[in-house]
Amino acid sequence: MQLNEKFGLISLLLRYPEEELKNIVKSIDISEIDEDGLIEVLDYYKKEPLFEIQKEYVKSFDMNERSSLYLTYHKFKDDPKRGNYLARLVEYYREKGFEFVDNELPDFLPIILEFVSYIDEETGIKVLQAFSKELNQIYKGLLEVDSKFTPLIDFILKNIEIMEVKQND
């Protein structure tokens, strides 16, 4: 599985868990995944009842401000500058030929990961690097509540770090 496909998978796994998502996860062949953290989360989805996964999701992301999946919230909170940033993000998506049809804001991490899975790997990593501070904050917030979703953010951060090392060599 290519890196951009892994980001696409994480995009799905970071959305609110519903029956359709659980069915998608059931159909994924784990033997094609070579990342322990992703396997761990996929196993969790396959083994746990949907209601338990939903409770974990709410605990991890909805009830924990530090791990909000709205990346610009970590930087701007409710500052009006956030609106300008969101508008620029939508414009950037359009420039790259990416149109998202979702009721979410463009800074919702699953949307960003969907975008990253759509564009070339190098540009995708640069997009994620631009949000590394926010991603680190989410990671720390998930660690605080011992979230089952922590390996997903860990995977993103490790790949950002790997690319930074490659770029500096």
C-alpha positions in Angstrom: 0.0 0.0 0.0 1.4 3.4 -1.1 1.8 6.2 1.4 -0.9 8.3 -0.2 -3.3 5.3 0.1 -2.4 5.0 3.8 -3.2 8.7 4.3 -6.6 8.0 2.5 -7.2 5.1 4.9 -6.4 7.3 7.9 -8.8 9.9 6.5 -11.6 7.3 6.7 -10.6 6.1 10.2 -10.6 9.6 11.6 -14.2 10.2 10.5 -17.1 9.6 12.9 -17.6 5.8 13.0 -20.8 4.6 11.3 -21.9 1.2 10.1 -20.8 1.9 6.5 -17.3 2.7 7.7 -17.2 -0.4 9.9 -18.2 -2.5 6.8 -15.4 -0.9 4.8 -12.9 -1.7 7.5 -14.1 -5.3 7.6 -13.3 -5.7 3.9 -9.7 -4.4 4.2 -7.1 -7.1 4.0 -4.8 -6.3 6.9 -2.0 -8.5 5.3 -1.6 -5.6 2.8 -0.8 -3.1 5.6 2.8 -2.9 6.8 2.4 -0.4 9.6 1.8 -1.8 13.1 -0.2 1.3 14.3 -2.6 1.1 11.3 -3.0 -2.6 11.9 -3.8 -1.9 15.6 -6.6 0.6 14.7 -8.0 -1.7 12.0 -8.1 -4.6 14.4 -9.8 -2.4 16.9 -12.5 -1.5 14.3 -12.9 -5.1 13.3 -13.2 -6.5 16.9 -15.1 -3.8 18.8 -18.9 -3.1 18.5 -19.7 0.0 16.7 -21.1 1.7 19.8 -17.8 1.2 21.6 -15.8 2.7 18.7 -18.2 5.7 18.7 -17.8 6.2 22.4 -14.0 6.1 21.9 -14.2 8.6 19.1 -16.3 11.1 21.1 -14.0 10.8 24.1 -10.9 11.2 21.8 -12.0 14.1 19.6 -15.4 15.7 20.6 -14.9 15.9 24.4 -11.2 16.7 24.2 -10.4 20.2 22.9 -6.7 19.4 22.8 -7.3 16.8 20.1 -9.9 18.6 18.0 -9.6 17.5 14.4 -10.1 21.0 13.1 -6.5 22.0 12.7 -6.9 25.8 12.5 -8.8 25.8 15.7 -5.6 24.9 17.5 -3.9 28.0 16.0 -6.7 30.6 16.0 -9.5 29.3 18.3 -12.4 31.6 17.4 -10.2 34.5 16.0 -11.6 36.0 12.8 -8.3 35.3 11.1 -9.4 31.7 11.1 -12.1 32.4 8.5 -9.5 34.0 6.2 -7.2 31.0 6.6 -10.1 28.5 5.8 -11.0 30.5 2.7 -7.4 30.3 1.5 -7.3 26.6 2.2 -10.4 26.1 0.0 -8.8 28.1 -2.7 -5.6 26.0 -2.5 -7.6 22.8 -2.8 -9.3 24.2 -6.0 -5.9 25.3 -7.4 -4.8 21.7 -7.1 -8.0 20.4 -8.7 -9.5 19.0 -5.5 -13.1 19.6 -4.8 -14.5 18.2 -1.6 -18.2 17.7 -1.1 -18.5 17.4 2.6 -20.3 19.3 5.3 -17.1 19.8 7.1 -14.7 22.7 7.3 -11.7 22.5 5.0 -9.3 22.2 8.0 -10.9 19.0 9.3 -8.0 16.6 9.4 -9.8 13.8 7.4 -10.4 16.3 4.6 -6.8 17.4 4.6 -5.7 13.7 4.6 -8.1 13.0 1.7 -6.5 16.0 -0.1 -3.0 14.7 0.7 -3.9 11.3 -0.7 -5.1 13.0 -3.9 -2.0 15.1 -4.7 1.6 14.0 -5.1 3.5 12.7 -2.1 6.0 15.5 -1.8 3.4 18.2 -1.8 1.2 16.2 0.5 3.9 15.9 3.1 4.6 19.7 2.8 0.9 20.3 3.5 1.1 18.1 6.6 4.3 19.7 7.7 2.5 23.1 7.7 0.3 21.6 10.4 3.0 19.8 12.3 2.5 21.9 15.5 -1.3 21.2 15.5 -0.8 17.5 14.7 1.6 17.3 17.7 -0.9 18.9 19.9 -3.6 16.4 18.8 -1.2 13.6 19.5 -0.5 14.8 23.0 -4.2 15.3 23.6 -4.9 11.7 22.5 -2.1 10.4 24.7 -3.7 12.2 27.7 -7.0 10.2 27.2 -5.2 7.0 26.2 -7.1 7.0 22.8 -7.3 4.0 20.5 -6.8 6.5 17.6 -3.4 7.7 18.8 -1.5 5.4 16.3 -3.1 7.2 13.4 -1.7 10.6 14.4 1.6 8.9 15.3 1.9 7.5 11.8 1.3 11.0 10.2 3.9 12.6 12.5 6.5 9.9 11.8 6.1 10.3 8.0 6.4 14.1 8.4 9.7 13.5 10.3 11.0 11.0 7.8 10.4 13.4 4.9 12.1 16.3 6.8 15.2 14.1 7.3 15.2 13.3 3.6 14.8 16.9 2.7 17.7 17.9 4.9 20.1 15.3 3.6 
